Amino acid sequence: MSTKLRIRIKKLVDPELDLKLNYGTLIRLSILIQFKTKSGWGKPYEAILDTGAHTSVIPEYIWKGIDVEEKADHRVQGIIPKKECSLPVTVGIVKGRLFDEELNCTKEIRFYAYCAFDDGVPLILGFKDLLDKFPVYFDIKSDEAYLG
């Protein structure tokens, strides 16, 4: 990738937590992604860029319409280490390209993703074969974030 891709910085407030603690602003980083389908490129989606996620997660309503090379069934666990709190997924290889609001984009990238059997999970981009390919820069105080 020769061009920097701007990462969106969203400043959010959790109203319930803010009432309890005057908690203030929460930060979420996001970028646009387009997945390869059997007939070309699908529509763009806004995805959470998660520097704490080792693997990307794709909700069912997205991955059922894209070209996925399914590899294995698996379960993903979060901070609660109980089987009933885990999420069943298919580990697959997908192809996509990242881009920003100015339509700067990457070349096609092939990467592993957890394909969830649930539409309630967010679209998350993690490191495995995706974010580990780019320098990731963010400086929230300066309101600047980019890949590249």
C-alpha positions in Angstrom: 0.0 0.0 0.0 1.5 3.3 -1.0 -1.2 5.7 0.3 -2.1 6.2 3.9 -5.7 5.2 4.7 -7.4 7.4 7.2 -9.0 5.6 10.1 -12.2 7.1 11.5 -12.0 8.2 15.1 -15.4 8.1 16.8 -16.0 9.6 20.2 -18.9 8.0 21.9 -20.6 8.3 25.3 -22.2 5.4 27.2 -25.2 7.3 28.7 -25.8 4.8 31.5 -22.2 4.7 32.6 -21.9 8.5 32.2 -24.8 9.0 34.5 -23.2 6.8 37.2 -19.7 8.1 36.9 -19.5 11.1 34.6 -17.3 8.7 32.6 -16.8 10.8 29.6 -15.8 10.0 26.1 -15.1 6.5 24.7 -13.0 6.0 21.6 -13.7 3.6 18.7 -11.5 3.3 15.6 -13.1 2.2 12.3 -12.3 1.7 8.6 -14.2 0.6 5.6 -13.9 -2.9 4.1 -15.2 -4.5 1.0 -15.2 -8.3 0.7 -14.7 -10.4 -2.4 -17.8 -12.3 -3.5 -18.1 -15.1 -6.2 -19.1 -12.4 -8.7 -16.7 -9.5 -7.8 -16.6 -7.0 -4.9 -19.5 -6.7 -2.4 -20.8 -3.6 -0.8 -18.6 -1.7 1.7 -19.0 -2.1 5.4 -17.8 0.0 8.3 -15.6 -2.3 10.5 -14.2 -1.7 14.0 -10.4 -1.7 13.8 -9.6 -3.6 17.0 -5.9 -3.5 18.0 -6.7 -6.0 20.8 -8.2 -8.6 18.5 -5.9 -11.3 17.3 -8.4 -12.5 14.6 -11.1 -10.7 12.6 -14.8 -11.5 13.3 -17.5 -11.3 10.6 -21.2 -11.5 11.4 -23.3 -14.1 9.6 -25.3 -11.6 7.5 -22.0 -10.5 5.9 -20.1 -13.7 5.5 -23.0 -15.8 4.1 -22.8 -13.5 1.0 -19.1 -13.4 0.4 -16.5 -15.9 -0.9 -15.3 -17.9 2.2 -12.8 -20.8 2.1 -14.1 -22.6 5.2 -11.4 -24.3 7.2 -12.6 -25.5 10.6 -15.4 -25.1 13.2 -14.3 -23.4 16.4 -15.6 -21.5 19.4 -14.5 -18.0 20.5 -14.4 -16.9 24.1 -14.2 -13.4 25.4 -13.5 -12.2 28.9 -15.9 -14.7 30.6 -14.2 -18.2 30.4 -17.4 -20.3 30.3 -18.5 -22.4 27.4 -22.0 -21.0 27.5 -20.4 -17.5 26.9 -18.5 -18.6 23.9 -19.5 -18.0 20.3 -19.6 -20.7 17.7 -17.7 -19.8 14.5 -16.3 -21.2 11.3 -12.7 -20.3 10.8 -12.3 -19.2 7.2 -10.1 -17.4 4.7 -11.7 -14.4 3.1 -10.5 -11.7 0.7 -11.1 -8.0 1.1 -9.7 -4.6 0.6 -9.6 -1.7 3.1 -10.4 1.8 2.1 -11.1 5.2 3.6 -13.6 8.0 2.9 -11.3 9.5 0.2 -11.5 6.1 -1.6 -7.8 5.3 -1.0 -7.6 1.5 -0.8 -5.4 -1.4 -0.3 -4.8 -4.2 -2.8 -6.7 -7.4 -2.2 -5.8 -9.0 1.1 -6.4 -12.7 1.9 -6.9 -13.2 5.7 -8.3 -15.5 8.3 -11.5 -14.6 10.0 -13.9 -16.0 12.5 -17.3 -16.3 10.7 -19.9 -16.1 13.4 -23.3 -17.8 13.3 -24.8 -14.7 14.8 -25.8 -11.3 13.3 -25.5 -9.5 16.7 -21.7 -9.5 16.7 -19.9 -6.5 15.3 -17.6 -6.6 12.2 -14.2 -6.5 13.8 -10.8 -6.3 12.0 -7.9 -7.9 13.9 -4.3 -8.7 13.4 -4.1 -12.2 11.9 -3.0 -11.8 8.3 -4.7 -8.3 8.1 -3.7 -5.5 10.5 -0.2 -7.1 10.9 0.5 -6.2 7.3 0.4 -2.4 7.9 1.8 0.2 10.3 -1.2 1.3 12.5 -0.9 4.8 13.8 -3.3 6.7 16.1 -3.0 9.8 18.1 -6.4 10.6 19.6 -5.3 13.9 21.1 -4.3 15.2 17.6 -7.4 13.5 16.1 -5.2 11.6 13.6 -5.3 7.9 12.8 -4.2 6.0 9.7 -2.9 2.8 8.3 0.1 3.0 6.1 
